[in-house]
């Protein structure tokens, strides 16, 4: 792998299925989607059947709570070993320019490796690659078990760059007819189409690397965000897959600490993580809210009364005439008070909070939910995408759904630079079906 340390990027050796593979069955959506909808994954399993599929190489999070997860992890390892033993993959060295159709247009991306030495997910980090939301450390151990020791990496991670001039992907889009086409097919479950093109060494690759280097120039970076000279550059901000990248970082730090030769270990493939870069300013990239659902609220607990007490009286509940009107009020809010939709089996309405604190509604809501869960108020919370999902789940007896507004994407980088990571699960890049699919692979051994 060719490495460009100044921009924290590596040009990977990509593994793709050889010709003749049904790619619509091979490619499967990110494992952290549809986590409260096992029926989605049951449909995927039925559709895939016995065909080669990344479904057999990943651990959908909807199944993490089931007994004996080590059995599934062992099957994943066996499936990877079998594919490698039968020479299933072909190798393509180079960056991959990606076009993905979604409900909002065609999203451009670039598959590359990022250097985990340039990444820090801790609060207050000033690294080249940073988390945009808080990392939940308790969520890392099961992910570490899945990745640690695996011979292959398959990635659903999407990382943002802030390129208002479209200098990185714009030239690739205009030149795509001159690039070797690696794949072009319809994704399963009506999830749109994806095309990939190899960016070979030469002028096209040089253009990408040069454009990224310009975005990383300290003077240009400080000027773009009106910062003090010398402010550490943020070139890559996490979009989707925050905990997956944090998992890769955790394993890399462990491997470094255990290495007998501290210099030789720096060449390990574990130092890098396969990601897709996406431009924050891509017109097809839309920030969607991530809603919350509480499951099995404890009998006798009155959530509205407890919210009123938690916010020292600066909170009230307002009944809505319909879910549509509730969504209108939440989506149309400006400033304070913060409004969050509340959905139960009996009704829907607004939780209106005037208390000082976070600048965004999700930042206001999350501390209350954390405290409510810690006191035994509900069995668990899940983070769901889409109005239909939160309303459907919230209406089930014993559940409560919280509908949240979308966050404007334009101020993301400056907010992370100045304030650090946002509250966890603040935004989602598109609807659940628009997420990245597992498709390309990379050797880790």
Buried (B, 14 or more C-beta within 10 A) or exposed (E): EBBBEBBBBBBBBBBBBEEEBBBBBBBBBBBBBBBBBEEBBEBBBEBBEEEBBBBBBBBBBBEBEEEEBEEBBEEBBEBBEEBBEEEBBEEBEBBBBBBBBBEBEBBBBBBBBBBBBBBBBEEEBEBBBBBBBBBEEEBBEBBBBBBBEBEBBBBBBBBBBBBEEBBBBBBBEEBBEEBEEBBEBEBBBEBBEBBBBBBBEEEBBEBBBEBBBBBBEEEEBBEBEEBEEEBEBBBBBBBBBBBBBBBBBBBBEEBBEEEEEEEEBEEBBBBBBBBBBBBBBBEBBBBBBBBBBBBEBEEEBEBBEBBBEBBEEBBBBEEBEEBEEBBEBBBEBEEBBBBBBBBBEEEBBBBBBEBEEBEBBBBBBBBBBEEBBEEEBBEEBBBBBBBEBBBBBBBBEBBBBBBBBBBEBEEBBBBBBEEBBBBBBBBBBBBBBBBBBBBBBBBBE
